[in-house]
Amino acid sequence: MPEISRFFGIIIRMFFDDHDPPHLHAEYSGMKAVFDFRGNVVRGELGSQTATKLVREWIDLHILELEEDWKLARNGRELHKIEPLT
């Protein structure tokens, strides 16, 4: 699963052959969660409210890039890296 961003110890990934609706996988301190592109936690948890808020903020800032990467992933193409939070 390609890593598309990393910030503050949070790793963001997207699968190439994943199912709809569009979503991403986040990992923080060994905990994993799946977020939709509206920032909702679909499955799992990150074990930190701060990490969850940071992922939601990052999604809000990069929704267009996420949608583009989702299209690329669905077509089996290489994903673009997305700028981390700073």
Stockholm file with secondary structure:
# STOCKHOLM 1.0

chainA/1-86         MPEISRFFGIIIRMFFDDHDPPHLHAEYSGMKAVFDFRGNVVRGELGSQTATKLVREWIDLHILELEEDWKLARNGRELHKIEPLT
#=GR chainA/1-86 SS CCEEEEETTEEEECCSSCCSSCEEEEEETTEEEEEETTSCEEEECCSCHHHHHHHHHHHHHTHHHHHHHHHHHHTTCCCCCCCCCC
#=GC SS_cons        CCEEEEETTEEEECCSSCCSSCEEEEEETTEEEEEETTSCEEEECCSCHHHHHHHHHHHHHTHHHHHHHHHHHHTTCCCCCCCCCC
//
